[in-house]
Amino acid sequence: MISSSEPELYGIYDGKISNILDFGCFVELEGPSRKEGLVHIAQVQQGMVRDLKQVVKRGQRVKVKIISMTGTKIALSMKEVDQHTGADLLPERSKEAIAKLAQDMRNPTRPSNGDS
Protein backbone atom coordinates (compact mmCIF):
# COMPACT_ATOMS: atom_id res chain seq x y z
CA MET A 1 0.00 0.00 0.00
CA ILE A 2 1.15 3.51 -0.78
CA SER A 3 1.24 5.96 2.09
CA SER A 4 2.22 9.24 0.41
CA SER A 5 0.19 12.34 1.20
CA GLU A 6 -1.29 12.68 -2.31
CA PRO A 7 -2.86 9.74 -4.15
CA GLU A 8 -0.95 8.43 -7.18
CA LEU A 9 -2.33 6.97 -10.39
CA TYR A 10 -2.29 3.14 -10.26
CA GLY A 11 -1.50 3.23 -6.55
CA ILE A 12 -3.22 0.78 -4.20
CA TYR A 13 -4.81 2.21 -1.06
CA ASP A 14 -6.85 1.20 1.94
CA GLY A 15 -10.18 2.94 2.20
CA LYS A 16 -13.63 2.91 3.69
CA ILE A 17 -16.93 2.94 1.81
CA SER A 18 -18.63 6.24 2.58
CA ASN A 19 -21.70 6.08 0.34
CA ILE A 20 -23.46 3.57 -1.92
CA LEU A 21 -25.49 4.58 -4.97
CA ASP A 22 -27.09 2.58 -7.81
CA PHE A 23 -24.10 3.18 -10.13
CA GLY A 24 -21.25 2.63 -7.65
CA CYS A 25 -19.86 3.45 -4.26
CA PHE A 26 -17.69 6.23 -2.91
CA VAL A 27 -14.57 5.28 -0.99
CA GLU A 28 -12.65 7.59 1.30
CA LEU A 29 -8.94 6.83 0.99
CA GLU A 30 -7.07 6.47 4.25
CA GLY A 31 -4.13 8.73 4.90
CA PRO A 32 -3.48 12.41 5.42
CA SER A 33 -5.19 13.56 2.19
CA ARG A 34 -8.58 11.93 2.95
CA LYS A 35 -9.48 12.03 -0.76
CA GLU A 36 -12.63 10.32 -1.95
CA GLY A 37 -13.12 8.43 -5.19
CA LEU A 38 -15.79 6.47 -7.02
CA VAL A 39 -15.78 2.73 -7.60
CA HIS A 40 -18.13 2.26 -10.55
CA ILE A 41 -20.39 -0.78 -10.17
CA ALA A 42 -18.44 -2.52 -12.98
CA GLN A 43 -15.21 -2.13 -10.94
CA VAL A 44 -16.47 -3.70 -7.70
CA GLN A 45 -15.92 -7.36 -8.53
CA GLN A 46 -15.57 -9.77 -11.43
CA GLY A 47 -18.89 -10.51 -13.08
CA MET A 48 -22.11 -8.56 -13.10
CA VAL A 49 -23.40 -6.88 -9.95
CA ARG A 50 -27.15 -6.25 -9.91
CA ASP A 51 -27.58 -4.89 -6.37
CA LEU A 52 -24.49 -3.18 -5.01
CA LYS A 53 -25.89 -3.15 -1.47
CA GLN A 54 -25.73 -6.96 -1.50
CA VAL A 55 -21.97 -6.81 -2.21
CA VAL A 56 -20.66 -3.89 -0.11
CA LYS A 57 -21.76 -2.08 3.04
CA ARG A 58 -21.30 1.50 4.17
CA GLY A 59 -18.30 1.73 6.52
CA GLN A 60 -16.72 -1.43 5.05
CA ARG A 61 -12.94 -1.33 4.73
CA VAL A 62 -11.72 -2.10 1.21
CA LYS A 63 -8.57 -2.04 -0.86
CA VAL A 64 -8.73 0.01 -4.06
CA LYS A 65 -6.55 0.93 -7.01
CA ILE A 66 -6.67 4.37 -8.61
CA ILE A 67 -7.41 3.75 -12.30
CA SER A 68 -7.85 7.37 -13.41
CA MET A 69 -7.57 10.89 -12.10
CA THR A 70 -9.19 13.83 -13.91
CA GLY A 71 -9.10 17.14 -12.09
CA THR A 72 -10.50 16.41 -8.66
CA LYS A 73 -12.30 13.22 -9.76
CA ILE A 74 -10.71 9.90 -8.83
CA ALA A 75 -11.89 6.62 -10.37
CA LEU A 76 -11.16 3.51 -8.31
CA SER A 77 -11.26 -0.25 -8.81
CA MET A 78 -11.80 -2.92 -6.19
CA LYS A 79 -11.68 -5.83 -8.63
CA GLU A 80 -8.06 -5.11 -9.60
CA VAL A 81 -6.90 -5.58 -5.98
CA ASP A 82 -6.94 -8.72 -3.85
CA GLN A 83 -9.18 -7.66 -0.98
CA HIS A 84 -7.28 -9.82 1.53
CA THR A 85 -3.64 -9.19 0.65
CA GLY A 86 -3.76 -5.89 -1.26
CA ALA A 87 -1.90 -7.51 -4.17
CA ASP A 88 -2.32 -5.91 -7.59
CA LEU A 89 -4.37 -8.37 -9.69
CA LEU A 90 -3.73 -6.44 -12.90
CA PRO A 91 -0.03 -5.50 -12.66
CA GLU A 92 0.14 -4.71 -16.38
CA ARG A 93 -1.87 -1.61 -15.46
CA SER A 94 0.57 -0.17 -12.94
CA LYS A 95 2.84 2.86 -12.80
CA GLU A 96 5.90 0.70 -13.50
CA ALA A 97 4.27 -1.17 -16.42
CA ILE A 98 3.12 2.06 -18.08
CA ALA A 99 6.61 3.58 -17.70
CA LYS A 100 8.19 0.45 -19.21
CA LEU A 101 5.73 0.53 -22.11
CA ALA A 102 6.55 4.19 -22.78
CA GLN A 103 10.27 3.35 -22.72
CA ASP A 104 9.77 0.37 -25.06
CA MET A 105 7.79 2.51 -27.49
CA ARG A 106 10.46 5.21 -27.62
CA ASN A 107 12.09 5.56 -31.03
CA PRO A 108 15.69 4.37 -30.50
CA THR A 109 16.94 5.97 -33.73
CA ARG A 110 15.77 9.44 -32.74
CA PRO A 111 18.32 11.44 -30.75
CA SER A 112 17.11 12.12 -27.22
CA ASN A 113 19.20 15.28 -26.70
CA GLY A 114 17.69 17.32 -29.54
CA ASP A 115 20.63 16.85 -31.95
CA SER A 116 19.75 15.89 -35.52
N, C-alpha and C positions, 0 to 999 in steps of 0.2 A: 504494500500500500504506500502511496505517496503521501508525504506529510508537509509539503511546502505550503506557504500561506495562500498562494493563488492556484486554482485548479489548472491542470495542464491537459491539453488534448491527448486522448488515448491513455490517460492516467486512470488507475483503478483506486477507488475511494470507498471508505465505509460511509454509510449514510443512514438516515431514518426517514421512513415514509411519512410525509406531512399532510398529504391530501390525496384522495382517490376520486377520479372522475371517470366518465364512460370511456374516454379515449386514452387514458393513461393515468399515471400517478406521479406526484411531485415528491422528490427526495431532497432533503436537506443534507448537504455534504458535511461531514464532521471536520473539524479543524478551525483555525482562527478566522477563515474567510466566511464561513457559514453561508455559502452560496447554495442556491436551490436550482435544481434542474428537473426536466421532464423525462420520464421513462414512458415512451409511447407504448400502447398496449401490445404492439407487435414485437417490442423489445423486452418484454417481461420474461418470457420463457419460450422454449422451442414449441412449435405447434400453435394451434389457434386457441385464443382465450376468448370465451364468450362473456363471462362475468368476472371482471377484474377483482371484485370484492370477495370472490371465492378463492382467489390465488394469493392476494396480499392483504394486509391489515394496516390501518393507520397506527403509527408508532413502531412498526416492525423495523428491525435493523436489517439492512441489506448491503450488498457489495455491488458497486456500479462502475461502469467504464464510461468515460466521456467520449462520445462518438462524434460530436460536432459542437462548435462554439461560434455563434454569430451575434456580435454585439454583446448584449447582456443575457442572451438566451443560451442555455446549455442543454444539449440533448444527451441522454444517458441510455445505457443498455444494462440490463441485469442478465440477459441470456448469454452475454459474452464473457461472463465472470462466474467461476465456480463459487456458489454461495457459501460453501463450507470453508474452502481454503483461500479464496481470493485469487486463485490462479486465472490467468488470462486464457480463455478458451478459444480465442481467435487471435493468436499472436501475430499473424500476418497483417493485422490491422493494429499496429502499435507504432509508437514514435520511432523506435529503432528500425522497424521494417520499412516504414515510409522513407526514412533517411537513406537506408540502403538502396531502396528502389530508385530514389532520386540520383544517388551516386552512380548506380548501374546504368541509368538512362543518359548520363552526361556524355556528351560527344567527346571522345578521347582525342580526336584529331584537331579539335578547336583549342587554340591557346587559352589558358585560363587567366593569364596576366594582361590581356588586352593587346598583346603584340600580334601582328598579322604575319 
